[in-house]
Amino acid sequence: MVRHLPGGSPEVARVSREYAKEVAFIGVPGRDSADAMQAFVDQYGLEFPQAVTEDGSLWSRFGVAYQPAWVFVNDAGGSALVPSGLAPGDLERVLDDLIAR
């Protein structure tokens, strides 16, 4: 069984701090109250900005149907959706690949 990284895992918080100079992380919690989303951010110690859309409209813009999901957006505005979780270590590999381009 492969363990996936949920969007708020302590590992995501760690990776976001390690890559802070090269990559901008933005959390997009959705379909819940702002208070519930803040509790999630606090629980996992997420230090990156959160784009709160209680109605899920931002998710829809990128084709996200449910969590976990990842959207990687480049400087030109292009995006790639990973509609599932990432196994430990995969996030770093994806980021290293994007940075090397």
N, C-alpha and C positions, 0 to 999 in steps of 0.2 A: 504494500500500500504506500502510495506517495503522499507525503504530507505537503499541503499547500500553504502558502503564506496568505493569510487574510490581509486585507488592506490596512488593518490597524494593528498588526502584530508587532511585538517588540523588535523583531528582526527588521521590519520595514522602518521603524523609527531609527534603528541603528544605521541602516543603509542610507537613509535620507540625510543623516548627520555626516556620514563619511563622504558622500558625494555632493555635499551642499555647494561646493565651489564650481562644480561642472554641470549639475543638473538641478532644475527647479522642480520640486515635488509640490503637487497641489492635490489635496484630497477632495473627493467629490462624494460626500455622503448623500444619500437621497432617500426620499420616501419615508421620512420620519420627522418628528418635531425637532426644532433647533436645539432644545434642551437635551433630547436623547442623543443627538449627534455630538454635542459638546461633551456629554458624559463619556462617549466612546473615545473621543480625542483625549480626554483627561486620563481615562483608564490605561491607554497605551502610550501615553507620553509623546504624542505626535506634536512636533514643533513646527511643522510646515503649515502653510495657509490651507484653509478649507473653503471650498466654494459651495455654500449651502443652497440647495434648491429642493425644498420640501416636496415639490410635485414631480421630481425626477426629470425635469425638462433638459437639464444638461446631460444627464445620462442618455436620453433619447438622441440628442444631437450627435453623440459619438457611437450610437448603436449598442449601448450597454442595456441589457435586459435585466440583469441581476448581478449580485456580488457573489464571489469575488470576480473582479474584472480589472484589467489594466489597459490604459490607453497611453500610448507614447506619442507625443507631438513634437515635431522637429521645428527648427527656427523658421522654416518656410511655411509652417502651418499645416503640413501634411501629418496624418495620424495613422497609427496602426493599433488595432484592437486585439487584445488577448482576452477572450471571453471566458477565462477560468483563472484559477489561482496559479501561482508559480511555485515550483518546488524550491526548497532552500538552495541558495547559490545561483539560481536562474536569474534573479533580479540583477545581481552583480554582473553576470555574463551579458545580459541584454544591455545594461547601461554601458559597460565597457565597449561593446560593439558599437553602440550609438555614438559614444564619445570619439572613437577611433575614426569614424567616417569623416 
